[in-house]
Amino acid sequence: MPHDSGSTPQAPSRFRDLSTARSALGAGFQFEFQCERCARPWRSPFTAYRVPTLDALVGRVTSWVASRGNAASAPDDMFGDRRARAAREAAFADASRQAAQLYTPCPECRHAVCGDCWSPAARRCADCAAAATATPSGGAARRAPAGAALACPSCHAASGGGRFCATCGFDMAVTHQTCPACGAMASRQARFCAACGRGF
């Protein structure tokens, strides 16, 4: 769901190429974009790439013709690679357009963040919104009440408010987790994947 930040939508710069190899069965293109604050991922729909099967067939025919002693033209591999690169670029451009509608660029830090990391009231990311409220116009920083330390959801040790737990290194900013079996997203507190039932 897009957010109104007054900025041009943009896809996060943090992404992974999950595309399968050209020679693999069911080859295709897929990309995973991550929130630049909490690393919450979003995967683009898988785009099948059917040309490798045709390339492999043409390659076999070319090899057979060459083995029969007939003059064979230049191999088709270079042309196939060029087609694969063009298809990947088109798939990435399409995935980037979709991701741009799901992440909002912060006008302060320029990070593209997910809905959980966006503050509609402040019209900026949660980090920049917190920094703005921590230092009001009067210059006096607001102090957190005593005993307001957070507990790490991983090891339950008290945290001093940093991004990472000082005891186990858990990223305190993470609000979601990805299922290692099917890639579906779930809240940090979830014990089982709602898509496939695997335990976290």
N, C-alpha and C positions, 0 to 999 in steps of 0.2 A: 504494500500500500504506500503510495508516494506521500511525501510530507511537504508542506509548503514552507520552505525556508527562504524564499526569495532568491535562491541561487539556481543556476542551471544544473539539472540532475546529472550525476556522474556515477560511474561504476567504481567500486573500490579498486585501488591499485594492487591490493593483495589478492592474488588468485592462484589457483592450481589448475594445470592442464590435465584432465582426467581422460583424455582421448585414448582410444585403443589403437594398437599398432595397425598399420595398413595391411599387414599380412594376416592379421588375426580374423577368425570367424566373427562376424557381427561387428566389423570395424566401424568406428564412428567418432564423433566429437562431443565432448562434454567438458564444462569448466565449472570450477567451484570458486566463488567469490567470498571474501570474508570481511566482516565489519572491521574497520580500522581502529576500533576501540576495544571490543570484547572478543573479536575473532569469530563471531557467530557466522556460520557458513550458509550459503545458498548455492545449490547446484542447478545449472541450466538443464533443460530437457535434453536427453540424448538425441543427437542427430546422426542417423545412420549414413554410412558412406559405402556405397555399393560398387564404386569403380574398381577397387582392388581385385575383385573377383574377375572382372573383365580383363584387367591388366594381366593377371596371372594366366588367363586363357590365351591371350594374344602372345604372351611370352613363350608359352609352351608350343604354340603353332610356329612361331618364329624359329625356335630351337629345332623343331622337327624338320622345317624346310631347310635350315642350314645343314642339318645332318644328312639330308638327302642330296647334298652337293649343289643345291641351287643358291643363287646369290640372295643373300638376306640383307634387308635394309638395316639401318641403325636400330638398336634395341629401343623398345617402347618405354623403358624405365624412366628416362629423363622426362618424357611427356607425362607419364603417370605421376611422377613426383611433383611436377608443376601443377597438375590438376589437384593433387592432394593438398598442396600448400594453399591454393586458391580456395578450395572448399573449407579448409581449416580457418582461414582468415575471415571468410564469410560467416562461418558458424560462430567465431569469436565475436565478430561485430554484432551479430544478432543477440548473443548471450549478454554482451555488454549493455546493449540497449534495454534488455529486460532487467538486468541488475541495477541499472540506473534508476529504475522506478521503485526499487525496494530499499535503496540506501539514500540517505540525505547528506549532502555536503555541508559541513559546519562552516559558517562564514568566518569563524575565528581561527581555528586550527587547520581548516581545509580537509579534514578527514571525512571520508564517506562512512556514515554510521547507520546501524540498523534502527528499527523502531524503538527497541528497548533502550538504546543509548541516546535517543533524541529527546530533547526537552521542548515540547510544543510551546510552553509558556515563555521560555527564554529564547526560543527560536535558535537554538544552538545545541551542541552535543552536551551530554551530562557533565563531562569533565569541565568544559568551558563555563557551563552554567554554574557549577559548584564553585569554580574559581571566582566568578563574578560576585556571587553572594558571600564568599568568604572575605572579600575585600570590598566593602561598600564604599560609597563616595566619601564618607567621613574619614576613611583610612584605617579605622580600627577593625581588626579582624574578628569575626565571630568565633567564639570558642565553643567546642562541643562540650556538652555537659559531662561531668565526671562519671566514669563508669560506662561510657557509651561505646567502649571498644567492641568491635564485632568479633564473632567467633568464626573460625575457619570451618566451612562446611565439609572439608575433607578430614581433618584431624581434630577439629573442635578446640584447637588452641586459641587463646585470645590474640586478636590482631590489633596492631597499633594504628590501623587505618591505611597502610600501604596497599599497593596493588597486589603484591604477592605475600603469601603467608610466610612468616619468618621461620616457622617450624618445619613445614613440609614443602614449601614452594608453590602451593596451589595458587592459581590465578583468581583472585577474589572478584575480578570484574566479569568473569564468565557467568552468563545467565542461562546458557543452554549447552547441551552436549549432543554429539552426533553418535548414532548407533553404529558400532563397528561392523555389524552384520549387513544392514541394508542402507545405511547412510541417512536415515530419517532423523529429524531434529526433535529433541525433547527438552523439557525444562531441566535445570540442574538438579532439582530435587527428585526427578523421576527415577524409579528403581527398575522399571521395565519399559521396553520400547513399545509404543502403542501401535506401531506398524507391523512388527514381526514377532513381538513377544520376548525378545532376548533380554536377559538381565544385564544391568550396567554394573 
